[in-house]
């Protein structure tokens, strides 16, 4: 989870020749809704309590039907990214796209414990940000309708590509629009007092290093974050190289405590056995 999670106070809008991107204030994260004439694409679903926020914005602000959302693309399984996905599918039949191994993260007894701890940490973030406590527990398996691997085009939205970038968890995926050079990175650069910070936790530092190298090569001109304002880098490669250098800083006691609360996923055991 994050030490702090600044979100936008009011919605922002980015316009291109093909679509509009709406960035909304969610419970502890920004919600990213991409509006085309023919359909809507939701990048991450926010917390389960964000479903009502999404409904209000789509129906009241955009004047559209929830059935116009043709896909929810999930970056990883944490509560503020995957929490609302299965609820949206159950209510409106909206399919889910995610990495093929996403449901391994919270599998089994260890995964069930890890999800409870992640929900606790997300609630702690809400409390620190003076949010009224709301429901945050959600279904711990997505059962994605579409499996998206590294480099795949998104179902229904082929102008968006999936990039596999493990490190924060083992199954993180981000979404990139090469034509408009727009990159949604979810948690991979967080905002702390206006500065750039690594996500918490980073459980696989070696993989995170390679993932930052990959993201630097996108040459993105606009970077959308789940936690913080937009980034318009002068040099994308330099930005992610800076993030890579942060990996070399020794963990503080606080970071070590967060990591100790984040080691129960069965994927951690697989990694430690060097199955990856």
C-alpha positions in Angstrom: 0.0 0.0 0.0 1.0 3.7 0.1 2.1 5.9 2.9 -0.1 8.6 1.6 -2.5 8.7 -1.4 -3.2 12.1 -2.8 -6.1 12.1 -5.2 -7.5 14.8 -7.3 -10.0 17.2 -5.6 -12.0 17.7 -8.8 -12.1 15.6 -12.0 -9.6 16.3 -14.7 -10.0 15.7 -18.4 -7.5 15.0 -21.2 -8.7 15.2 -24.8 -7.1 13.6 -27.8 -8.4 13.2 -31.4 -9.9 9.8 -30.5 -11.0 9.9 -26.9 -11.3 11.8 -23.6 -9.7 10.6 -20.4 -11.6 11.5 -17.2 -9.6 11.3 -14.0 -11.9 11.1 -11.0 -11.3 11.3 -7.2 -11.9 7.8 -5.8 -11.8 6.6 -2.2 -8.0 6.5 -1.9 -7.0 6.6 -5.5 -7.7 8.3 -8.9 -10.2 6.5 -11.1 -9.4 6.5 -14.8 -12.3 6.4 -17.3 -11.6 6.7 -21.0 -14.5 7.9 -23.1 -14.9 7.1 -26.8 -18.0 7.9 -28.9 -18.9 4.2 -29.1 -17.8 3.0 -25.6 -16.1 3.6 -22.3 -12.9 1.9 -21.0 -12.2 1.7 -17.2 -8.6 1.4 -16.2 -8.8 -0.2 -12.8 -12.0 -0.3 -10.8 -11.0 1.5 -7.6 -12.2 0.2 -4.3 -15.5 -1.7 -4.0 -17.0 1.5 -2.5 -16.0 3.4 -5.6 -18.6 1.6 -7.7 -21.2 4.2 -6.7 -18.8 7.1 -7.6 -18.3 5.5 -11.1 -22.0 5.1 -11.5 -22.7 8.7 -10.6 -20.1 10.1 -12.9 -21.0 7.9 -15.9 -24.8 8.4 -15.5 -25.1 12.0 -14.2 -22.0 13.8 -15.5 -21.4 12.0 -18.8 -25.1 11.2 -19.3 -24.3 7.7 -20.5 -25.3 4.2 -19.5 -23.2 1.9 -17.4 -23.5 -0.6 -20.2 -21.4 1.7 -22.3 -18.4 0.5 -20.2 -17.2 -2.3 -22.4 -14.2 -3.4 -20.3 -12.5 -3.0 -16.9 -8.8 -3.5 -17.3 -7.1 -4.4 -13.9 -3.5 -3.7 -13.2 -3.1 -5.7 -10.0 -5.1 -7.2 -7.2 -4.8 -4.6 -4.4 -8.1 -3.2 -3.0 -7.9 0.2 -4.6 -7.4 -1.3 -8.1 -9.4 -4.5 -8.3 -11.9 -3.9 -5.6 -14.9 -2.9 -7.7 -14.3 -5.1 -10.8 -16.4 -8.2 -9.9 -19.2 -5.9 -8.5 -19.3 -4.1 -11.9 -19.4 -7.3 -13.7 -22.2 -8.7 -11.5 -24.3 -5.6 -11.8 -23.8 -4.6 -15.4 -22.1 -7.6 -17.2 -18.9 -5.6 -17.7 -16.1 -8.0 -18.6 -12.7 -7.9 -16.8 -9.3 -8.1 -18.4 -6.2 -8.9 -16.4 -2.9 -10.8 -16.4 -3.3 -14.6 -16.7 -1.8 -15.3 -13.3 -3.6 -12.5 -11.4 -5.8 -14.8 -9.3 -2.7 -16.6 -7.9 -2.0 -13.5 -5.7 -4.7 -14.1 -3.2 -5.1 -17.9 -3.7 -5.3 -20.3 -0.8 -5.1 -19.6 3.0 -2.0 -17.4 2.6 -3.7 -15.4 -0.1 -6.8 -15.0 2.1 -4.7 -13.6 4.9 -2.8 -11.3 2.6 -6.0 -9.8 1.2 -7.2 -9.1 4.8 -3.9 -7.4 5.6 -4.1 -5.4 2.3 -7.6 -4.3 3.2 -6.4 -3.2 6.6 -3.6 -1.2 5.1 -5.9 0.4 2.6 -8.3 1.4 5.4 -5.3 2.9 7.3 -4.6 5.0 4.3 -8.2 6.2 4.2 -8.0 7.1 7.9 -4.8 9.1 7.4 -6.5 10.9 4.5 -9.5 11.8 6.7 -11.9 9.6 4.7 -15.0 8.3 6.3 -14.6 4.6 6.7 -16.4 2.6 4.0 -16.7 -1.0 2.9 -13.4 -2.2 1.4 -13.5 -6.0 1.5 -14.0 -7.5 -1.9 -13.9 -10.8 -3.8 -10.3 -12.1 -3.8 -10.5 -13.8 -7.2 -11.3 -11.9 -10.4 -11.8 -14.9 -12.8 -10.9 -12.5 -15.7 -13.0 -12.8 -18.9 -9.9 -11.8 -21.0 -6.3 -12.7 -20.2 -3.8 -10.1 -21.3 -0.1 -10.8 -21.7 2.8 -8.5 -22.2 2.3 -6.5 -25.5 -1.3 -7.6 -26.1 -3.8 -5.2 -27.5 -6.8 -4.6 -25.2 -10.1 -6.3 -26.0 -12.4 -3.8 -27.8 -9.8 -1.1 -27.5 -6.8 -2.1 -29.7 -5.1 1.3 -29.5 -4.2 0.4 -25.9 -1.4 -2.1 -25.1 -0.7 -4.1 -22.0 2.8 -4.1 -20.5 3.8 -6.6 -17.9 5.8 -4.9 -15.2 6.2 -7.0 -12.1 7.8 -5.7 -8.9 5.1 -4.1 -6.8 3.3 -7.5 -7.0 4.2 -10.4 -9.3 1.4 -9.7 -11.8 1.4 -5.9 -12.4 0.3 -4.7 -15.8 0.1 -1.2 -17.1 -1.6 0.2 -20.1 -0.1 2.3 -22.9 -1.5 4.1 -25.9 1.5 4.4 -28.4 -0.3 6.7 -30.8 -0.9 9.4 -28.2 2.0 8.4 -26.0 -0.2 8.1 -22.9 0.8 5.7 -20.1 -1.2 4.6 -17.1 1.1 3.3 -14.5 -1.2 2.7 -11.5 1.0 2.7 -8.4 4.5 2.6 -9.9 5.2 6.3 -9.2 3.5 7.6 -6.1 3.3 11.2 -4.8 4.6 12.1 -1.4 4.6 15.9 -0.7 5.0 16.6 -4.4 7.9 14.2 -4.8 8.2 10.9 -6.5 8.2 7.8 -4.4 8.3 4.1 -5.0 5.1 2.1 -4.3 4.8 0.2 -1.1 5.6 -2.5 -0.9 8.1 -3.5 -3.6 8.4 -7.2 -3.1 10.5 -8.1 -6.1 13.2 -5.4 -6.5 15.1 -7.2 -9.3 12.0 -7.4 -11.4 11.0 -3.8 -10.6 14.3 -2.7 -11.9 13.7 -4.4 -15.3 10.1 -3.0 -15.3 11.4 0.6 -14.9 13.8 0.0 -17.8 10.8 -1.2 -19.9 8.7 1.8 -19.0 11.5 4.2 -19.8 11.6 2.9 -23.3 7.9 3.8 -24.0 8.9 7.5 -24.5 5.5 8.4 -22.9 4.7 12.1 -23.0 1.8 11.9 -20.5 1.8 9.6 -17.5 -1.3 9.0 -15.5 -1.0 7.9 -11.9 -3.4 6.3 -9.4 -1.8 8.4 -6.7 -0.8 11.9 -7.7 -1.1 14.4 -10.5 -0.3 13.9 -14.1 3.4 13.7 -15.1 4.5 15.2 -18.4 8.2 14.1 -18.5 10.7 15.9 -20.7 12.6 12.6 -20.8 10.7 9.4 -20.0 13.8 7.3 -19.8 15.5 9.6 -17.3 12.3 9.7 -15.1 12.2 5.9 -14.8 16.0 5.7 -14.4 15.5 8.0 -11.4 12.9 5.6 -10.0 15.3 2.7 -10.6 17.9 4.5 -8.5 15.5 4.8 -5.6 15.5 1.0 -5.4 19.1 1.2 -4.1 18.1 3.2 -1.0 18.0 0.9 2.1 14.5 0.2 3.4 13.4 2.2 6.4 11.9 0.5 9.4 8.5 1.6 8.3 9.0 0.1 4.8 10.3 -3.1 6.4 7.1 -3.4 8.5 5.0 -3.0 5.4 7.0 -5.7 3.6 6.5 -8.0 6.6 2.8 -7.6 6.3 3.0 -8.4 2.5 4.7 -11.8 2.3 1.8 -14.2 2.6 0.7 -14.6 -1.0 1.6 -18.0 -2.3 3.4 -16.2 -5.1 6.1 -15.2 -2.6 6.8 -18.8 -1.8 7.0 -19.6 -5.5 9.4 -16.8 -6.0 11.6 -17.8 -3.1 11.8 -21.3 -4.6 13.1 -19.6 -7.8 10.2 -21.0 -9.8 10.1 -17.7 -11.7 
